[in-house]
Amino acid sequence: MYYPRSFLKFILLGFLLVSLPLLYALVELIVSLDRLGTQGQQAVLQAAQAGRASRQLYEQATTLERVVRQHLILDDPQLVEDYGRLRQDFRQTSQQLQQLPLDRAQLAQLDQLTDSESRLYQLLKAAQRPANASTTLAEGYAQLSNGAQAMLAASADLTEREIERLQQTVAEGRKTWAYLALAAGAIALALAILFAVLIARPIRQLDLAIRQMGTADFTHAIEVNGPQDMRYLGQRLEWLRARLHELETQQTQFLRHVSHELKTPLTAVREGAELLRDRVGGDLSPQQQEIVRIVRENTLQLQRLIEDLLNYHQTRSIEPQTLGPVPLADVIRRVMREHKLAAFARMIAFEARIDPAIVVGDGEKIRAIVDNLLSNAIKYSPRSGLIAIDLFTEGGNAVLDVADQGPGVDPEDRPRIFESFYQGKPAPEGRIKGSGLGLAIAREYALAHGGGIELLDRADGKRGARFRVWLPLALTDQPSGAAGAARVTLQEEG
C-alpha cells in the first residue's frame, strides 16, 4: 500500500478523508435546509398573494355589480364610464390570480369568470339593448359576484396544497437526511478503522521489534512498513539488532575462549590443592591445612562460576537430536540422590510428592532446571530444615513446586530474581556466594522447552521461597492426578 513520506502527513490525510463524508453530509444538510426555507417562503408568499387577490377580485366584482344596478335604475351614462375604469382593476386582479399555481379547474373557473364579465360588458355598453337586457345584466353580475366569491375558496385550497407540499418535502428530506447521515457515518467509521489499522501497524511493528530486542532475541530481522520516516526508523532498529547480535556473538565467543583458557590452569591448581590435601607431599601443619582448604574451596567456586558462564550461553542451543521423552519423576529422584550428601551435611530433609509425568525435551537441560532449584533451596535452607518437592499435572503441563524454609525472597528482589548475574540477599551461615546465573539458566531452559518458571508465595503462609516450573507434557502421556499412576510420597532425611 502507498504511504506518504511523512507519518504526520499520513495522519492528516487520514483525518481529512474521514472528515470528507461528514463534511459532505453537513453541506448537503445546509443546502437542503436552504432549499426548504426558500420553498416555504415562496409558498407563504403565494398563499398571501392568492388570498389578497381573491378578496380584491370579490370586492371588485361586488362593486361592478353595484355600479351596473345603479346604471340600470338611473340610466346614467357616467356610471358606464366609471364601470370601465373599475373593470380594468378587475381584469388586472384576474391576471394576478392566473399567474399563481392554481389547479386546472380553478384556472378554468377564473377564465370563465373573465369571459362572462367581458360578455356582460359588451351587453352593457351596447347602443341598442334587447328587451330582457336588464334582467340578463342583473342576473349575470350576480353570478359574477358568486364566482368571485368562489375564488376565495380556491385561494384557501392553494394554501392547503402548499402546506401539504411543504410537509411532504420535509418528510422526504428527513428520510434523505437519515440515510445520508447513516451512509456518511458508516463511510467515516470504515475509513477511521482502516486508517487506525494502517497507522497502528507500523507502531505495532516497532513495539514488537523493541520487545524482541528487550528479550535479547536478535535472530529475527526487523521490518517496519509505513511512511518513509517510520521505515527509516525500522531500518535503524534493524541496524541496531544486527549490531547487538554481532556483539552478543562476540561476547559468547569471548566467554567461551576465556572460560576454556581458564579451566586448564584452574584444573592444575585444583589438582595441586587436592594432592596437598591428601598429604602426598608430606604432612601439613594445621595452618597449612587451613590454607589448602581455602585454596580448594575457592578453586571449586571459580570452577562453578566458569561452568555457569558456559552453561548460560548454551541455554538457547537445544539440539534437535537431543530432544525426546523425559520421565520427569526419574529426573527429580536422580537430582535428589545427587544432593543427598549436601543435605545430609546440614541435616536437611526432603519431602517429595511425585506424580508420574513425561515431558519432551533435552534430558540434561531439564535435569539442570531441577538441579538449580534444588541446590538453591539447600543453599538457603536453615539447618534441620525441610524442602518440599511436589510434582503433579495440570492443564496439559507437568508442574513442579520446590519450597524451602529459608528467609525467602525480599519484595524488592522479586522483579529481578531471574535476571542474569543478579544476586539477592546473601545465603545464611556464610555459604559461598553464587554467580547469579542459576535461576537465569533455569528460566532460559524452561522457556526453551515451551514452559516457564515463577516465584510464588508459600501456600501454608510460612517463611521461605516457593518456585514453580511448568513444562508441556508429551502428547502420548498426559496423566492427571486422578487418571495417572498412583502418587508416590518419599520422605528422606539427612
Helices and strands as residue ranges (DSSP letters): H 7-74, H 77-98, H 104-124, H 133-214, H 228-277, H 286-312, G 320-322, E 323-327, H 328-338, H 340-345, E 349-354, E 358-362, H 363-380, E 386-394, E 397-403, G 411-416, H 438-448, E 452-456, E 466-472, E 488-492
